[in-house]
Amino acid sequence: MSELIDIEYCLIGLKAFPLSDDYGRARDEVEIQRVKHFYEKLGFEHAGKDFMLKDASQCHVMQKRLKAREALQNHQV
């Protein structure tokens, strides 16, 4: 799966819930809040119970790509 996906106009959604090898194990609230806080620091916003969203254009990689594209266009002018 070595395919490049252009995420410039995408929305990233995820379920911020702790993973476990013990399928079906109940997660305590401290674990859940730790995972949610991790994604908040990355710029995700709450969108319901355990779900979080982020505009892909706000991701660090996209910011770098857009700046590089802009610099290239300015250089070609």
C-alpha positions as CSV (number, residue, x, y, z in Angstrom):
1,M,0.0,0.0,0.0
2,S,2.5,2.6,-1.1
3,E,0.0,5.0,-2.5
4,L,0.1,8.8,-1.8
5,I,-3.2,10.3,-0.8
6,D,-3.8,14.0,-1.2
7,I,-5.6,15.1,2.0
8,E,-5.6,18.8,1.3
9,Y,-9.4,18.9,1.2
10,C,-10.2,16.2,3.7
11,L,-11.6,15.8,7.2
12,I,-9.9,13.4,9.5
13,G,-12.2,11.6,11.9
14,L,-11.3,9.0,14.6
15,K,-12.6,7.4,17.7
16,A,-10.3,8.5,20.6
17,F,-10.5,5.3,22.6
18,P,-7.6,3.3,24.2
19,L,-6.6,0.2,22.4
20,S,-6.2,-3.1,24.2
21,D,-5.0,-6.6,23.4
22,D,-7.8,-7.7,25.8
23,Y,-10.8,-7.5,23.5
24,G,-13.9,-6.2,25.2
25,R,-12.1,-5.1,28.4
26,A,-13.7,-2.1,30.0
27,R,-11.5,1.1,29.8
28,D,-11.4,3.3,32.8
29,E,-12.2,7.0,32.5
30,V,-8.5,8.0,33.2
31,E,-7.3,6.0,30.1
32,I,-10.0,7.5,27.9
33,Q,-9.3,11.1,29.0
34,R,-5.5,10.5,28.4
35,V,-6.2,9.4,24.8
36,K,-8.6,12.3,24.2
37,H,-6.0,14.8,25.6
38,F,-3.3,13.4,23.3
39,Y,-5.5,14.1,20.2
40,E,-6.5,17.5,21.5
41,K,-2.8,18.4,21.6
42,L,-2.6,17.4,18.0
43,G,-5.5,19.8,17.1
44,F,-8.4,17.5,17.0
45,E,-11.8,18.7,18.3
46,H,-14.6,16.7,20.0
47,A,-17.4,15.6,17.7
48,G,-19.6,13.5,20.0
49,K,-18.9,10.9,22.7
50,D,-15.5,9.4,21.8
51,F,-15.1,10.9,18.3
52,M,-12.8,13.6,17.2
53,L,-12.3,15.6,14.0
54,K,-9.6,17.7,12.4
55,D,-9.4,19.6,9.1
56,A,-6.5,17.8,7.2
57,S,-5.3,21.1,5.9
58,Q,-4.3,22.0,9.4
59,C,-2.0,19.0,9.8
60,H,1.7,19.7,10.1
61,V,2.6,17.8,7.0
62,M,-0.1,19.6,4.9
63,Q,1.2,23.0,6.2
64,K,4.7,22.1,5.1
65,R,3.4,20.9,1.7
66,L,1.4,24.0,1.1
67,K,4.3,26.3,2.0
68,A,6.6,24.4,-0.3
69,R,4.0,24.6,-3.1
70,E,3.7,28.4,-2.5
71,A,7.5,28.9,-2.5
72,L,7.8,26.9,-5.8
73,Q,5.1,29.0,-7.4
74,N,6.7,32.2,-6.3
75,H,10.1,31.0,-7.6
76,Q,8.7,30.2,-11.0
77,V,7.1,33.7,-11.5
